[in-house]
Amino acid sequence: MRPLIEVRGLRFRYEDGTAALNGVDFRLEPGETVALLGANGSGKTTFVHHLNGLLTGQGSVEICGLPVEKKHLPAIRRKVGLVFQDSDSQLFMPTVLEDVAFGLLNLGMERPTATARAQAALETVGMAAASARAPYHLSAGEKKRVAIAGILAMEPEILVLDEPTTFLDPPGQRSLAELLIHLPQAKILVTHNIPFALTLCNRAVFFAAGQVAAEGSVEEIVARFEWDFALERSKSRL
């Protein structure tokens, strides 16, 4: 079966000369949920911005068999839904429903059809009752769900979520995990939240210095790179 994403030898250097990616190879298979782990600045976010053409480097990036090139970008951006770390960067319309329908209308869909699909997406994420509310009145968890609804309305095959638990308290993280685990799309999660990754992901890829340093199960990668946070408390008192 053809992978949904296949990346070979991807390199990218920012205008200031910083080498952000140094030959990344990556595959995403249908049905997978993969965690991208690694330190800040290791290249994770730069990498996922190549998956729908926000950035362009050297190497090969294919989405569902389509090379990420200018002529394919409209189709690729319908296949890859990118949910940014800060939901406020995706929510800017006067009401929740208008926000979720925006992308569809921008594609030229007739308003009644776009509105119906947006409402269905809000139902999926449990936010239908908020359709008339202003996005800036929502909690962080509600904003995240609306941002995801705006992506789901486009009917993507792949969801890419950059630090999805940022600004969410533990109940909000649990609620988000329950939502994501029931969505049928293949997923890539850029995250430092190991319990969240353990709950959702069947594979982890560890980035270091712009390269894939290792991949395996989340448990294997966490153990190999000591990527958990746990301190043994001394039983003795000083």
N, C-alpha and C positions, 0 to 999 in steps of 0.2 A: 504494500500500500504506500502511495506517495506521501511524504511528510507534508504537514501544513506549512511548516517553515523549514527552510534549509539555507544555512549561512555557511559560507566557506571563505576563509582567509580574510575576514573583514578587518580593515585598518582605517583609522580616522585620526586626524590631527586638527586641533582647533587653530584658529587664525593666529593666536599668540605663540604657536609652535608646540603647545602641549600635546603629546601623543596620548590619546585617550583609549584607543583600541589598537592592539598589536597582533592581529592575526587570529580572530575569533572564529571558531567552527561551532555550529549549533544546529540541532534538529528539534522540532516539535512534532510529535505524532498526534493523530486524531485521538481525542479523548483524554489527553494528558493534562495534568496540572503541574507545572514546574516552578520551583522557587529559584530565583536568582539571588544568591547570597554573596557577601563580600563587603569589605570596608568601604566607607565613603570615599569616592574618588577612584574606585577600582574599575569603573567603566560600565556599570550596570544600566544606568539611565541613558547614557550615551548610546549604548547598544540598542535598547528598545526603541529609541527614537529613529533608528534606521529601519524599523520594521514596517513603518508606513510612510517613509520618505521625508520625515521632518529633518533628518540629516542624511547626507550622502557621503559615503567613504569609498575606499578602494576594496575590491573583492566582490563576492557574489552573494546577493540576498534574493531569495525567491519565496513568494507567498502563494501557496496553493498553485504552484507551478508557474506563476507570473514573476518575471524579474522586476525588482523595484526600480522602475524607470519612469520618467515623466509621463509617457503615454499610457502607462498602466496605473498611475496613482489614483484616479477616481475609483477604479475597481478595487484596488488594494485597500484603500481607506474605508471601503464598505466591508471588507473582509476582516480587517484588524481594528478592533475598538480599543482605543487607548484612554484609560481613566487616570487622570493626573493625580499627583499627591495632594494638591490643594484643590478641593472641590470648587472653591470660589472662582478659580480660574476657568471653570467650565460653565458656571451658572451666571447668567447676565441678563436674562429676560425678565419682564415684570411679574410673570407668574410661572409656577412650576410646569404647568401644561405647555405653555408657550416655549419654555426652555427645552423640554423633551421633544417637542415637535420641530424645533428650529432646524436641525440637520436635515430632516425629511423635506421641509419646505425649501431649503436651500438647494436640494437636488431637483426641485421642480415638481414635487408631488402636490396634487390638489389638496387644498386645506382640509376638506372633510375626511379624506383618507388619511392624511398625516395626523390629524387630531385623533382619529380612532386608533391608529397604531400607537401613538404616544400614550393614550389612555390605557391601552392594553399593556404597554411596558411599565407604566406606573402600577398597574394591578400586579404584575409579576414581582415587583420589588416591594410591594406592600405600602405604596404611597399614593394610591388613587384618591384617598380622602383629602390629600393636600394639593390637589391639582390647581385650585384657585389661589393658593397662598403665594406670597412673595418668597423667593428662595432665601433671601437674607434673614427671614424670620425663622428658619429651620435650625434644628440642632446639627452638630457636626455629623452624626450618624444619618440623619435624614438627608442632609446635603449629599452625602456619599451615595445613598440609595438613588437619589434623583439623578446624580451624575451618571450612575450606572444605567438607569432607565434611558437616559438620552443616548447612550451607546447601544443598548439592547433594541431600541426602536429602529436602528439601522440594520438589524438582523445580521450581525457579524458572525464569522465562523470562529474567531479567536478573540479573547479578551486579554488585554495587557493592563495590569494594575500596578502603578508605581507607589510603593509604600501605602497600601490601602488602609492600614490601621492608624495612620497619623491622625492625631486629634481625637481618637476614639477611646472612651473608657472601656474597661473590661466587658460590661454588658453590651456595649456597642460593637466591640470586636466579635463577641460571640454571635450576635445577631447578623453581622456581616458574613461571618463564616457559614452560618446556616443558609443564608441566601446563596452564596457562591457555590456551595457544595451541590445545590440542586439545579444550577444552570447547566445546560448541555454543552456549552462551548468549551473548547480547549482553552487553557488559561496559562498565562505567565504572571507570576507574582514577584515583583522586586520588593524585598522585605528584609528587615532586621528582626522581625518578630518570629522567633523560632516556634513558640507554641502554635501560632497561627499557621506557619508553614507545615508543621507536623500534622495539623488537623486536616489540611487541604491537599497537600502535594505528594505525589508519588515519586518525584525525582527532584534533586537539587543540583544546581550548577554553581560552582564557586568561582567568582571573578577575583583576580589579583593582578594589579599592574596592567590592566587592559587586556588580559588573557584569561581563558578558561583554565584554571589551575587544576580542577578536578570536577567530577560529577559522579553521582550515585544516589542512594536513598538519602532523605533528609537526615536520618539518624547517623548514617555513615559520615556524611560531610560535617555535621555538627561535631561528632567525636574527633574526626581527623584534624579539624582546624580549631578545636576548643572554642566553638562558636556559641556556646551557651553562657548563661550567667548564673553561677551558683557558687556560693562560698560556704566552706565548712566552718561552722561556728565552734569555737573552742569550748570544750566542756569545763575547762578550768578558768578560774578567775585570777587576774593578775593582782 
